[in-house]
Structures are given as C-alpha cells and as structure tokens.
Amino acid sequence: MTLSPKTPILVGSGQSLQRPNDPRTASFNTAADPVALMVEAIRLATADAGLTSLPSLDALRVVGLLSWKYGNPAWLIAQDLGVTSREYALSAMGGNTPQSLVNAAAQEIQNGEADIIVLTGGESTRTKARAKKAGAQLTWRKTGADVPAPTAVGEDLVMVSEYEFERKILMPVQVYPMFETAIRARAGRSVEDHQTHISELWSRFSNVAAKNPNAWSQNAMSAEDIRTAGPNNRMIGFPYPKLMNSNNDVDMSAALILCSAEKATALGVPRDRWIFPQSGSDAHEHAFISHRNHFYDTPAVELAGRRVLELAGLTINDIDLVDLYSCFPSAVQLGAKSLGLDINGQLTRTGGLQFAGGPWNNYVMHAIATVANELRSGVGSTGLVWANGGYTTKHAFGVYATTPPKNGFAYDYPQDQIDALPRRSLASPADAAGEMTIEGYSVMHDREGNPERSIASCILADGRRAWADTTDVGIGRDMCINEWVGRTVRADDSGTLLA
C-alpha cells in the first residue's frame, strides 16, 4: 500500500498535572497557570514525537478554558515555546471539542491545507479555587490590546432553552441524574439494585485510574465506598453522591501534535511513533433536553458512532480500545447502549472524569493521548474515542489505528438524519396543570445532605413533556428510596409538583 504524503498522523502526545497543595508549589502565584501547564504538555508531546523542538506551525489551537481568561492563550503559548504559527486559535466550549479539533485537523492535513497542527488544552482550576478560598490575588498573565484576538474554531450550540433557564434546569448535576433514573426504570432495577450497578461500573473505572500514571486520583475504590453517601462523599443530585460526579477540581493539561506523513518524514519522527486517525464524525442530539424523545437513549450517538465505524471499515467488535466520555454513570450507559458495547466491558482507558480527572472541556485530549500511547505499546491495534459536551448533547468520535486507513481519513457530519428524528413539544406550566407521568427525576441535596429541590421531567397524556419541581423534603426523601419513574403525579399551574 502506497502511503499518501498528505496522510494525517498523530505523532506526539503529552500530559501534565500539578497539585497546588504540593509544598513545591505552596505559593499560588508560583504554581503553574493553565498556559504554563499547556506549554509543559506540548514540550512532552514534542519529546514524545522524538523531536528536540517544534518547527513553525500551521495552527496552534487551544481548547476553550474556564479557569483563566487570557485573551489569546495560543499566542502566549507560542511565545513561551519560541515558535511561530500561522493561526492562533481558541475553541468553542464543550467536552466534545478535543476530538472535534482532531477531526478538523486531520481533514485540513489530508486536503493539503496544513502540514503540522498542535492542539492543547489545560486548566488550573484547583489552584484558582484554593487561591480564592485563601483570599489570594492571582497575577497570571493576559494578552494586551497589541495582540490580535484568537481565531475562533468549533461549533457553538445553545443548549438551554429560555424556559429551562427560567425554571433553573441548566446544570449537568441536575440533568444527568434525570437520565439515570430513566435508565434505571427502563432496565427494571430497583433503586437499591441500580445504585449497586452503577457503583460497580465506577469502581471498575477507578481501578483503571489506579494504574494510569497520568490520573489525578490513583486510588482504587470499592463499589460500596462509591455509592455510600457520607461526609467525604456527600449526595449532590440523587442518585449521584460526589464520587459519581465529574471531578473538575484539578490542574491538568494535555497536548497532541498532528502532521502529514510527508512532514513527519522530513522532521525525522520515528515510524514507531505514528498513529493514524482513521475516521471522525460529529453530531448533536436535539439541542434542548425538553425536546428529546426519551431520556434513556441517545440516537445521535448511535448514528454518528455507527457512521465513524463504517467510514473506518470496522465494526464495534473490531475495536480493541474504547474510551467513552464518563462525566456521570448515565453518560457511559447511554454511550455503551448506543454503540452496542457491553456495560461490563473495558469502557475507559484513563479511569474517567471522576478518577483520572475532568479538566472541564479538555478531558478527551487526555483520553486520545492515552489511547495513542497504548496503541503504540501494542495493547491493541484499533481504538475508539467518544467525546461529549453539554447534557449528552454534542458528540465527536474518532477511530485510531496503528496502520494507515485504506482510503485516507474519512469524515461525516450526519446531522440532517438526527434533526429528522422525533422530538417532543414542551407544555407550559399552565397548560400542563393536572395529571402527568414522571419519566425521570433528580433530587438536589444541600451541603448537609438534605433534599433541597426535586426536579421531574414528566410526560402528559398527549405526549408533550412538562417540567415540575418541589422543595417538599418528604417527597425528596421518598424519591431517594422508592421508584417514582412511571408514577402518576399532579402539578399546579406554576409547575410545582404536588404528588
């Protein structure tokens, strides 16, 4: 097989982290800011590619970050590295972004629009939070008016409707538990049995993180410890105690270097460092959760996941390594079901966002780096990464292999098929007043572990969705013990759940 000189290749990856409570970084202002962490990750990726330095770049793209506003972080990174780039970019927000950036970079390289692109992302959330708690003023850098604004890359998608915003149904910690209770009822498990089921899933993830040198937490945890709420594992949004939530309180960074086969050869990158992106896809569910047809499935994952495998000429059974986005247990279950994976199989290579670390939008860059390293080391020959943003809303997929794709990198965006799928209408509280059936719910708890607000997604007799909530502590407590999905309840014209 003759290899096209424009074949896109992943030649290097790097991961870095710091702990601000480390005595070596006791001063908040001497702790690495996100740019410094990203610079370190790029240097590690450069060494990983067998290079002593980077050449001039076609693009340096940074995943949108939350822990500091720099202006143009890519420009600062380039200054620290002593490199130049034709493009300094900052991505849109979303956990799907790292894989979407790989998909875009691979297409540009294959089309001859670029020869070498560096992707990076990082956060110093833990340092920032502890500085705030200590009343310390951070003096991290920002670009001035003399530095051009970064090029915007990626797709922005409004994921909360005006009505959802008004009803204050907008936090992932509120929404993913609703998916979980819908999944539980669909599976026919009791509340207790399902807590055991998802805690065993998360325990398996923690066992992977325990062996991952780049994981934030390397403590293997038992299922009982994960599901048991207590002072160090408080209930947040039932059915999820803290250990079932993504851990964003981390200082972590990752970087990837992609280039053409021609450029890799010219730079002298050893052939055993080459990993080949085979295919990619992007798609999103109906943007607002109010319009999703069901909470127990993800048709966009099914369609875009099937498509990325078809483009690679593979089936899910041909994939050796899988990393599913794992902010909450419901995401993993939805992804596994849509992709046809056994929930008891090996579904993470890092340990997931609770244990390996969830640096906001950039987790998946760590997943891609880990999969690439394992492919190089012979753990497998093919890998699949699923990236997710929002409320299992925005999806990106990538297939990677140790051998070149037969017909070049292939990509698809099957959004028109997804947009044509059934969607529900939303009823106003006044229109919905009366009887309705609960399809999923979450019970938000205060810091003392008491039910504070219960939120229910309900279906009316005519098939429309309606939202109802209550601050009734008795209802909240009962929802944590007994199954309320499928129960007929009543709501008044303000949307208050009356049971």
TORZALO-775002 format. One line per field, with one value per residue (C-alpha): residue number from 1; residue in three letters; chain; x negated, y negated, z negated. Coordinates in steps of 0.05 Angstrom, whole numbers, padded with zeros to 5 digits, m for minus. Layout:
BEGIN
n = c(NUM|...)
res = c(ALA|...)
chain = c(A|...)
u = c(X|...)
v = c(Y|...)
w = c(Z|...)
END
This chain:
BEGIN
n = c(1|2|3|4|5|6|7|8|9|10|11|12|13|14|15|16|17|18|19|20|21|22|23|24|25|26|27|28|29|30|31|32|33|34|35|36|37|38|39|40|41|42|43|44|45|46|47|48|49|50|51|52|53|54|55|56|57|58|59|60|61|62|63|64|65|66|67|68|69|70|71|72|73|74|75|76|77|78|79|80|81|82|83|84|85|86|87|88|89|90|91|92|93|94|95|96|97|98|99|100|101|102|103|104|105|106|107|108|109|110|111|112|113|114|115|116|117|118|119|120|121|122|123|124|125|126|127|128|129|130|131|132|133|134|135|136|137|138|139|140|141|142|143|144|145|146|147|148|149|150|151|152|153|154|155|156|157|158|159|160|161|162|163|164|165|166|167|168|169|170|171|172|173|174|175|176|177|178|179|180|181|182|183|184|185|186|187|188|189|190|191|192|193|194|195|196|197|198|199|200|201|202|203|204|205|206|207|208|209|210|211|212|213|214|215|216|217|218|219|220|221|222|223|224|225|226|227|228|229|230|231|232|233|234|235|236|237|238|239|240|241|242|243|244|245|246|247|248|249|250|251|252|253|254|255|256|257|258|259|260|261|262|263|264|265|266|267|268|269|270|271|272|273|274|275|276|277|278|279|280|281|282|283|284|285|286|287|288|289|290|291|292|293|294|295|296|297|298|299|300|301|302|303|304|305|306|307|308|309|310|311|312|313|314|315|316|317|318|319|320|321|322|323|324|325|326|327|328|329|330|331|332|333|334|335|336|337|338|339|340|341|342|343|344|345|346|347|348|349|350|351|352|353|354|355|356|357|358|359|360|361|362|363|364|365|366|367|368|369|370|371|372|373|374|375|376|377|378|379|380|381|382|383|384|385|386|387|388|389|390|391|392|393|394|395|396|397|398|399|400|401|402|403|404|405|406|407|408|409|410|411|412|413|414|415|416|417|418|419|420|421|422|423|424|425|426|427|428|429|430|431|432|433|434|435|436|437|438|439|440|441|442|443|444|445|446|447|448|449|450|451|452|453|454|455|456|457|458|459|460|461|462|463|464|465|466|467|468|469|470|471|472|473|474|475|476|477|478|479|480|481|482|483|484|485|486|487|488|489|490|491|492|493|494|495|496|497|498|499)
res = c(MET|THR|LEU|SER|PRO|LYS|THR|PRO|ILE|LEU|VAL|GLY|SER|GLY|GLN|SER|LEU|GLN|ARG|PRO|ASN|ASP|PRO|ARG|THR|ALA|SER|PHE|ASN|THR|ALA|ALA|ASP|PRO|VAL|ALA|LEU|MET|VAL|GLU|ALA|ILE|ARG|LEU|ALA|THR|ALA|ASP|ALA|GLY|LEU|THR|SER|LEU|PRO|SER|LEU|ASP|ALA|LEU|ARG|VAL|VAL|GLY|LEU|LEU|SER|TRP|LYS|TYR|GLY|ASN|PRO|ALA|TRP|LEU|ILE|ALA|GLN|ASP|LEU|GLY|VAL|THR|SER|ARG|GLU|TYR|ALA|LEU|SER|ALA|MET|GLY|GLY|ASN|THR|PRO|GLN|SER|LEU|VAL|ASN|ALA|ALA|ALA|GLN|GLU|ILE|GLN|ASN|GLY|GLU|ALA|ASP|ILE|ILE|VAL|LEU|THR|GLY|GLY|GLU|SER|THR|ARG|THR|LYS|ALA|ARG|ALA|LYS|LYS|ALA|GLY|ALA|GLN|LEU|THR|TRP|ARG|LYS|THR|GLY|ALA|ASP|VAL|PRO|ALA|PRO|THR|ALA|VAL|GLY|GLU|ASP|LEU|VAL|MET|VAL|SER|GLU|TYR|GLU|PHE|GLU|ARG|LYS|ILE|LEU|MET|PRO|VAL|GLN|VAL|TYR|PRO|MET|PHE|GLU|THR|ALA|ILE|ARG|ALA|ARG|ALA|GLY|ARG|SER|VAL|GLU|ASP|HIS|GLN|THR|HIS|ILE|SER|GLU|LEU|TRP|SER|ARG|PHE|SER|ASN|VAL|ALA|ALA|LYS|ASN|PRO|ASN|ALA|TRP|SER|GLN|ASN|ALA|MET|SER|ALA|GLU|ASP|ILE|ARG|THR|ALA|GLY|PRO|ASN|ASN|ARG|MET|ILE|GLY|PHE|PRO|TYR|PRO|LYS|LEU|MET|ASN|SER|ASN|ASN|ASP|VAL|ASP|MET|SER|ALA|ALA|LEU|ILE|LEU|CYS|SER|ALA|GLU|LYS|ALA|THR|ALA|LEU|GLY|VAL|PRO|ARG|ASP|ARG|TRP|ILE|PHE|PRO|GLN|SER|GLY|SER|ASP|ALA|HIS|GLU|HIS|ALA|PHE|ILE|SER|HIS|ARG|ASN|HIS|PHE|TYR|ASP|THR|PRO|ALA|VAL|GLU|LEU|ALA|GLY|ARG|ARG|VAL|LEU|GLU|LEU|ALA|GLY|LEU|THR|ILE|ASN|ASP|ILE|ASP|LEU|VAL|ASP|LEU|TYR|SER|CYS|PHE|PRO|SER|ALA|VAL|GLN|LEU|GLY|ALA|LYS|SER|LEU|GLY|LEU|ASP|ILE|ASN|GLY|GLN|LEU|THR|ARG|THR|GLY|GLY|LEU|GLN|PHE|ALA|GLY|GLY|PRO|TRP|ASN|ASN|TYR|VAL|MET|HIS|ALA|ILE|ALA|THR|VAL|ALA|ASN|GLU|LEU|ARG|SER|GLY|VAL|GLY|SER|THR|GLY|LEU|VAL|TRP|ALA|ASN|GLY|GLY|TYR|THR|THR|LYS|HIS|ALA|PHE|GLY|VAL|TYR|ALA|THR|THR|PRO|PRO|LYS|ASN|GLY|PHE|ALA|TYR|ASP|TYR|PRO|GLN|ASP|GLN|ILE|ASP|ALA|LEU|PRO|ARG|ARG|SER|LEU|ALA|SER|PRO|ALA|ASP|ALA|ALA|GLY|GLU|MET|THR|ILE|GLU|GLY|TYR|SER|VAL|MET|HIS|ASP|ARG|GLU|GLY|ASN|PRO|GLU|ARG|SER|ILE|ALA|SER|CYS|ILE|LEU|ALA|ASP|GLY|ARG|ARG|ALA|TRP|ALA|ASP|THR|THR|ASP|VAL|GLY|ILE|GLY|ARG|ASP|MET|CYS|ILE|ASN|GLU|TRP|VAL|GLY|ARG|THR|VAL|ARG|ALA|ASP|ASP|SER|GLY|THR|LEU|LEU|ALA)
chain = c(A|A|A|A|A|A|A|A|A|A|A|A|A|A|A|A|A|A|A|A|A|A|A|A|A|A|A|A|A|A|A|A|A|A|A|A|A|A|A|A|A|A|A|A|A|A|A|A|A|A|A|A|A|A|A|A|A|A|A|A|A|A|A|A|A|A|A|A|A|A|A|A|A|A|A|A|A|A|A|A|A|A|A|A|A|A|A|A|A|A|A|A|A|A|A|A|A|A|A|A|A|A|A|A|A|A|A|A|A|A|A|A|A|A|A|A|A|A|A|A|A|A|A|A|A|A|A|A|A|A|A|A|A|A|A|A|A|A|A|A|A|A|A|A|A|A|A|A|A|A|A|A|A|A|A|A|A|A|A|A|A|A|A|A|A|A|A|A|A|A|A|A|A|A|A|A|A|A|A|A|A|A|A|A|A|A|A|A|A|A|A|A|A|A|A|A|A|A|A|A|A|A|A|A|A|A|A|A|A|A|A|A|A|A|A|A|A|A|A|A|A|A|A|A|A|A|A|A|A|A|A|A|A|A|A|A|A|A|A|A|A|A|A|A|A|A|A|A|A|A|A|A|A|A|A|A|A|A|A|A|A|A|A|A|A|A|A|A|A|A|A|A|A|A|A|A|A|A|A|A|A|A|A|A|A|A|A|A|A|A|A|A|A|A|A|A|A|A|A|A|A|A|A|A|A|A|A|A|A|A|A|A|A|A|A|A|A|A|A|A|A|A|A|A|A|A|A|A|A|A|A|A|A|A|A|A|A|A|A|A|A|A|A|A|A|A|A|A|A|A|A|A|A|A|A|A|A|A|A|A|A|A|A|A|A|A|A|A|A|A|A|A|A|A|A|A|A|A|A|A|A|A|A|A|A|A|A|A|A|A|A|A|A|A|A|A|A|A|A|A|A|A|A|A|A|A|A|A|A|A|A|A|A|A|A|A|A|A|A|A|A|A|A|A|A|A|A|A|A|A|A|A|A|A|A|A|A|A|A|A|A|A|A|A|A|A|A|A|A|A|A|A|A|A|A|A|A|A|A|A|A|A|A|A|A|A|A|A|A|A|A|A|A|A|A|A|A|A|A|A|A|A|A|A|A|A|A|A|A|A|A|A|A|A|A|A|A|A|A)
u = c(00000|m00028|m00021|00003|m00044|00017|00039|00054|00014|00015|m00060|m00063|m00023|m00037|m00001|m00018|00011|m00005|00023|00025|00022|m00046|m00099|m00138|m00080|m00058|m00054|00006|m00030|m00088|m00041|m00034|00022|00060|00014|m00048|m00015|00002|m00070|m00095|m00046|m00069|m00142|m00126|m00089|m00149|m00195|m00145|m00150|m00225|m00237|m00281|m00239|m00179|m00182|m00137|m00065|m00005|00041|00037|00107|00127|00189|00235|00217|00253|00201|00170|00186|00122|00148|00105|00074|00046|00004|m00025|m00040|m00077|m00118|m00138|m00156|m00193|m00152|m00110|m00043|m00001|00061|00071|00139|00187|00243|00316|00337|00356|00326|00333|00282|00215|00240|00274|00208|00173|00226|00217|00141|00140|00184|00141|00077|00106|00132|00063|00086|00037|m00025|m00030|00021|00014|00075|00074|00118|00110|00139|00112|00180|00154|00102|00153|00204|00154|00127|00198|00211|00146|00163|00101|00099|00073|00028|00028|00016|00064|00052|00058|00091|00030|00043|00097|00157|00151|00184|00250|00257|00311|00387|00424|00491|00543|00563|00611|00678|00706|00758|00706|00665|00726|00741|00667|00658|00590|00535|00505|00511|00586|00596|00552|00587|00653|00623|00600|00669|00699|00645|00659|00733|00723|00677|00729|00680|00698|00668|00621|00600|00587|00542|00502|00500|00472|00425|00394|00386|00350|00307|00281|00264|00226|00186|00163|00144|00103|00057|00055|m00007|00028|00091|00108|00130|00096|00136|00177|00244|00296|00366|00393|00349|00370|00445|00446|00461|00424|00383|00330|00379|00440|00502|00505|00560|00592|00576|00505|00461|00398|00356|00405|00395|00341|00281|00264|00224|00158|00096|00084|00064|00054|00027|00027|m00017|00013|m00023|m00025|m00065|m00109|m00122|m00134|m00186|m00220|m00223|m00252|m00195|m00208|m00159|m00141|m00112|m00060|00013|00064|00132|00178|00243|00282|00354|00391|00465|00512|00578|00638|00604|00654|00668|00741|00746|00711|00756|00732|00681|00658|00626|00581|00597|00542|00490|00519|00519|00453|00420|00443|00420|00350|00341|00369|00320|00263|00287|00296|00350|00352|00326|00263|00244|00192|00190|00250|00256|00326|00340|00353|00375|00431|00451|00512|00467|00427|00490|00522|00459|00448|00521|00519|00453|00470|00418|00423|00431|00387|00331|00270|00300|00245|00171|00158|00205|00256|00271|00280|00216|00169|00193|00243|00209|00273|00272|00205|00214|00218|00149|00123|00164|00136|00065|00075|00105|00049|m00004|00029|00035|m00039|m00057|m00018|00041|00085|00085|00151|00183|00248|00258|00325|00327|00388|00409|00469|00522|00501|00516|00455|00415|00350|00320|00251|00223|00148|00102|00030|00039|00058|00131|00142|00175|00150|00180|00257|00306|00381|00430|00497|00537|00593|00612|00614|00653|00707|00717|00779|00778|00826|00863|00859|00922|00923|00939|01009|01023|00994|01030|01062|01041|00975|00928|00856|00803|00741|00722|00665|00663|00614|00584|00555|00485|00513|00542|00615|00662|00668|00703|00732|00738|00781|00788|00860|00900|00972|01026|01018|00943|00917|00863|00874|00827|00846|00807|00816|00778|00820|00768|00814|00823|00748|00732|00782|00754|00687|00717|00774|00783|00821|00810|00876|00915|00976|00969|01002|00973|01006|01005|00938|00904|00900|00902|00960|00953)
v = c(00000|m00067|m00119|m00188|m00243|m00281|m00225|m00256|m00225|m00235|m00236|m00261|m00270|m00297|m00303|m00345|m00359|m00394|m00395|m00465|m00436|m00407|m00442|m00457|m00500|m00528|m00599|m00606|m00655|m00607|m00550|m00538|m00575|m00539|m00567|m00541|m00472|m00472|m00492|m00434|m00386|m00410|m00400|m00330|m00317|m00344|m00296|m00240|m00251|m00244|m00318|m00367|m00427|m00446|m00477|m00534|m00513|m00520|m00524|m00525|m00512|m00516|m00483|m00535|m00541|m00565|m00575|m00639|m00689|m00704|m00738|m00697|m00638|m00607|m00669|m00665|m00591|m00604|m00659|m00612|m00557|m00604|m00581|m00617|m00596|m00619|m00612|m00623|m00595|m00585|m00534|m00536|m00505|m00433|m00366|m00344|m00396|m00358|m00303|m00354|m00391|m00327|m00313|m00383|m00380|m00312|m00338|m00400|m00360|m00309|m00366|m00398|m00459|m00446|m00405|m00409|m00428|m00429|m00420|m00434|m00449|m00457|m00483|m00505|m00502|m00473|m00528|m00582|m00554|m00550|m00619|m00646|m00609|m00638|m00708|m00709|m00751|m00714|m00753|m00706|m00736|m00763|m00788|m00862|m00903|m00895|m00821|m00802|m00762|m00687|m00654|m00623|m00550|m00499|m00499|m00539|m00509|m00539|m00480|m00512|m00540|m00604|m00562|m00514|m00575|m00606|m00541|m00536|m00469|m00481|m00446|m00379|m00356|m00366|m00335|m00273|m00244|m00250|m00209|m00159|m00149|m00140|m00088|m00052|m00047|m00024|00032|00052|00048|00027|m00037|00004|00053|m00003|m00040|00024|00030|m00040|m00039|00026|m00009|m00067|m00020|00011|m00058|m00074|m00010|m00035|m00103|m00069|m00042|m00106|m00147|m00210|m00202|m00254|m00201|m00134|m00103|m00042|m00047|00005|00001|m00005|m00065|m00099|m00091|m00105|m00178|m00209|m00269|m00258|m00233|m00277|m00267|m00321|m00304|m00237|m00184|m00211|m00222|m00264|m00204|m00193|m00265|m00291|m00318|m00386|m00408|m00392|m00425|m00385|m00395|m00353|m00365|m00330|m00340|m00322|m00327|m00298|m00236|m00279|m00328|m00272|m00241|m00309|m00321|m00252|m00228|m00153|m00109|m00073|m00139|m00144|m00133|m00141|m00175|m00131|m00168|m00220|m00243|m00299|m00307|m00331|m00309|m00356|m00414|m00425|m00368|m00389|m00364|m00297|m00239|m00197|m00204|m00132|m00134|m00177|m00169|m00218|m00174|m00113|m00146|m00184|m00125|m00076|m00123|m00132|m00057|m00048|m00101|m00063|00003|00032|00057|00044|00115|00097|00042|00062|00000|m00043|m00107|m00132|m00200|m00190|m00253|m00214|m00140|m00155|m00181|m00117|m00074|m00115|m00113|m00039|m00023|m00066|m00037|00036|00044|00089|00045|00095|00088|00043|m00025|m00072|m00076|m00133|m00119|m00172|m00243|m00229|m00190|m00207|m00279|m00323|m00388|m00418|m00416|m00381|m00311|m00277|m00303|m00261|m00202|m00209|m00214|m00152|m00111|m00132|m00111|m00044|m00031|m00046|00001|00058|00062|00062|00041|00001|m00050|m00088|m00153|m00184|m00257|m00290|m00361|m00390|m00341|m00284|m00337|m00348|m00287|m00275|m00207|m00185|m00119|m00109|m00053|m00031|m00023|m00075|m00080|m00043|m00103|m00161|m00195|m00197|m00243|m00254|m00300|m00264|m00319|m00321|m00250|m00267|m00331|m00289|m00244|m00251|m00306|m00325|m00390|m00426|m00446|m00509|m00500|m00529|m00481|m00422|m00433|m00368|m00296|m00275|m00215|m00221|m00197|m00218|m00258|m00284|m00304|m00360|m00360|m00415|m00410|m00378|m00320|m00341|m00341|m00412|m00411|m00354|m00363|m00317|m00311|m00289|m00265|m00287|m00243|m00277|m00261|m00330|m00340|m00383|m00403|m00400|m00412|m00416|m00435|m00387|m00349|m00289|m00279|m00286|m00234|m00186|m00194|m00171|m00106|m00088|m00088|m00150|m00139|m00117|m00146|m00190|m00256|m00324|m00394|m00462|m00517|m00543|m00476|m00456|m00381|m00362|m00287)
w = c(00000|00021|m00034|m00011|m00033|m00059|m00105|m00174|m00231|m00307|m00323|m00394|m00458|m00526|m00593|m00653|m00722|m00786|m00856|m00887|m00958|m00939|m00983|m00919|m00894|m00960|m00933|m00887|m00841|m00831|m00815|m00740|m00707|m00651|m00597|m00634|m00641|m00567|m00549|m00590|m00556|m00487|m00507|m00529|m00464|m00425|m00461|m00452|m00377|m00381|m00367|m00405|m00383|m00342|m00272|m00251|m00257|m00212|m00272|m00348|m00375|m00448|m00477|m00509|m00582|m00644|m00699|m00669|m00615|m00576|m00514|m00466|m00504|m00440|m00428|m00499|m00490|m00425|m00458|m00515|m00465|m00418|m00358|m00306|m00278|m00220|m00265|m00339|m00357|m00415|m00410|m00428|m00495|m00504|m00523|m00451|m00429|m00433|m00386|m00341|m00335|m00316|m00263|m00234|m00236|m00201|m00145|m00135|m00133|m00084|m00039|m00037|m00076|m00133|m00147|m00223|m00276|m00352|m00396|m00471|m00530|m00604|m00669|m00736|m00770|m00835|m00844|m00827|m00876|m00933|m00919|m00923|m00988|m01017|m00993|m00949|m00886|m00826|m00778|m00719|m00650|m00599|m00528|m00516|m00462|m00418|m00409|m00359|m00384|m00373|m00314|m00336|m00319|m00334|m00336|m00388|m00405|m00452|m00496|m00546|m00525|m00554|m00591|m00620|m00642|m00676|m00712|m00732|m00699|m00669|m00709|m00689|m00762|m00755|m00686|m00685|m00746|m00709|m00653|m00706|m00737|m00667|m00651|m00717|m00705|m00634|m00660|m00712|m00770|m00840|m00868|m00912|m00857|m00808|m00858|m00863|m00788|m00775|m00834|m00807|m00740|m00773|m00815|m00751|m00726|m00790|m00781|m00713|m00741|m00796|m00741|m00699|m00715|m00688|m00730|m00782|m00833|m00833|m00890|m00871|m00905|m00923|m00896|m00967|m00982|m00918|m00929|m01004|m01019|m01077|m01100|m01046|m00994|m01002|m00960|m00906|m00857|m00874|m00853|m00850|m00910|m00898|m00874|m00816|m00791|m00745|m00784|m00754|m00815|m00781|m00749|m00685|m00613|m00551|m00480|m00413|m00352|m00284|m00218|m00148|m00132|m00089|m00146|m00196|m00150|m00138|m00213|m00226|m00270|m00282|m00246|m00311|m00337|m00281|m00299|m00244|m00253|m00211|m00213|m00251|m00260|m00295|m00312|m00366|m00396|m00395|m00429|m00486|m00533|m00534|m00462|m00470|m00452|m00511|m00567|m00563|m00494|m00451|m00377|m00355|m00390|m00354|m00285|m00289|m00324|m00272|m00217|m00244|m00246|m00176|m00150|m00182|m00151|m00221|m00268|m00343|m00353|m00314|m00364|m00416|m00459|m00478|m00518|m00530|m00558|m00632|m00668|m00702|m00700|m00657|m00601|m00599|m00599|m00544|m00502|m00511|m00493|m00431|m00407|m00423|m00478|m00539|m00601|m00638|m00587|m00589|m00572|m00596|m00584|m00632|m00691|m00673|m00694|m00768|m00779|m00721|m00725|m00689|m00668|m00641|m00564|m00557|m00586|m00518|m00498|m00556|m00530|m00459|m00486|m00529|m00472|m00425|m00476|m00487|m00412|m00405|m00462|m00429|m00477|m00415|m00342|m00339|m00386|m00390|m00429|m00443|m00466|m00495|m00511|m00547|m00570|m00524|m00472|m00428|m00405|m00369|m00351|m00328|m00306|m00312|m00289|m00282|m00207|m00154|m00132|m00066|m00032|m00072|m00133|m00126|m00160|m00165|m00200|m00196|m00229|m00178|m00197|m00271|m00261|m00226|m00286|m00331|m00383|m00438|m00447|m00513|m00551|m00594|m00668|m00657|m00600|m00638|m00704|m00726|m00719|m00688|m00689|m00713|m00663|m00702|m00763|m00806|m00879|m00893|m00963|m01006|m01035|m01099|m01058|m01060|m01000|m00976|m00908|m00868|m00793|m00750|m00675|m00661|m00602|m00591|m00563|m00495|m00493|m00509|m00561|m00623|m00680|m00753|m00816|m00891|m00953|m00995|m01036|m01046|m00972|m00961|m01013|m00985|m00915|m00942|m00968|m00922|m00847|m00822|m00748|m00718|m00776|m00760|m00797|m00795|m00785|m00794|m00742|m00768|m00755|m00828|m00838|m00885|m00883)
END
